[in-house]
């Protein structure tokens, strides 16, 4: 019975390790940063989707909002259906 419980415990640990290894940690990418001013230099939080959301957060705290210069807007999702098709425009090529 002891061997069975060790086997079950090992299987659970292996499954948890496999599940954790399958997910990647990625930093959030948002276009607006709040810069909080303070006696010790303040802090920065680049976790805001809109300028209004950022301003609502810093209002009354002595901070301001700036665009995140590290922000890269997500591109359009590639569609396999149209992957090989030429894109047409009104400009002559």
C-alpha positions, -999 to 999 in steps of 0.1 A, spaced: 0 0 0 29 23 7 43 18 -27 10 26 -43 7 60 -24 43 69 -35 34 60 -70 3 82 -69 22 111 -53 49 108 -80 22 108 -108 6 139 -93 39 157 -91 48 147 -127 15 159 -140 18 192 -122 53 197 -135 42 189 -171 13 213 -169 35 241 -155 61 236 -182 36 240 -209 26 276 -201 49 305 -208 50 336 -186 47 368 -206 48 404 -196 17 424 -203 19 449 -231 -2 480 -225 1 514 -243 -1 538 -212 21 542 -182 14 561 -150 44 578 -134 38 585 -98 58 614 -83 71 611 -48 98 621 -24 119 591 -34 117 594 -71 83 578 -76 74 547 -95 60 537 -129 31 514 -138 27 505 -175 -6 486 -170 -32 508 -186 -52 502 -217 -63 538 -222 -52 573 -213 -85 578 -194 -79 547 -173 -44 559 -165 -56 594 -156 -84 580 -134 -57 561 -114 -32 590 -109 -58 617 -103 -52 632 -69 -19 613 -63 5 637 -79 13 616 -110 9 618 -147 5 595 -177 28 590 -207 27 567 -237 46 534 -232 75 536 -256 80 498 -253 44 491 -264 40 471 -297 4 468 -308 -6 432 -316 -7 425 -354 -36 409 -372 -40 372 -367 -28 353 -397 -55 334 -414 -44 302 -432 -73 306 -456 -58 337 -472 -21 331 -465 -11 328 -501 -34 355 -516 -21 387 -530 -35 418 -513 -50 443 -537 -50 481 -533 -60 510 -555 -23 519 -559 -6 508 -591 23 484 -585 
